[in-house]
């Protein structure tokens, strides 16, 4: 069988069980050899000053993936200068192994913004896309909100339902800042790291 890998990219600020379940479920369902957890250093759609330093995000990602040999943390986009564009990452991986199939894993929100991504039409022809949703969620191709989706994407699109995928990094950061528990929302090692380094606390806390 042709080797296939998945890419789950994001700021992972912080990584949580929703991310890990999406990666593992996609690997199993689509028989991927591995899934790369691709840390984005400078996402073009986010305010860089509002994102935790990449050193902390990378360490938490490594802690979260340590017990799963099928997950591999990648610092490719951290090492590359400039913004983190998906198409540049896909091209690099395909150049390294032209025979390898690439599956890009993302949440359903991707469908509403992918037309704004760099070289979106070309990107949608280059790899497969796995759209991760919570159970019971449905998106309609005919929806006016999806009218700008590149046509090439529909030929390379797969849906994957994952329980717990509606967990939110934003909610976790807010809970930490408010002094609320985050236990069972992310791996214990990540929780301990956040506490040890006093991450996501407000000034003076």
Secondary structure, DSSP 4 states (H G I P E B T S, - for coil): ---EEEEEEE--TT--HHHHHHHHHHHHHTT-SEEEEEE-SS-TTS-GGGSPPHHHHHHHHHHHHTT-TTEEEE-HHHHSSS---HHHHHHHHHHH-TT-EEEEEEETTHHHHGGGSTTHHHHHHHSEEEEEE-TT----TT-GGGTTS-HHHHTTEEEEE-TTTT--HHHHHHHHHTT---BTTB-HHHHHHHHHTTTTPPTT-
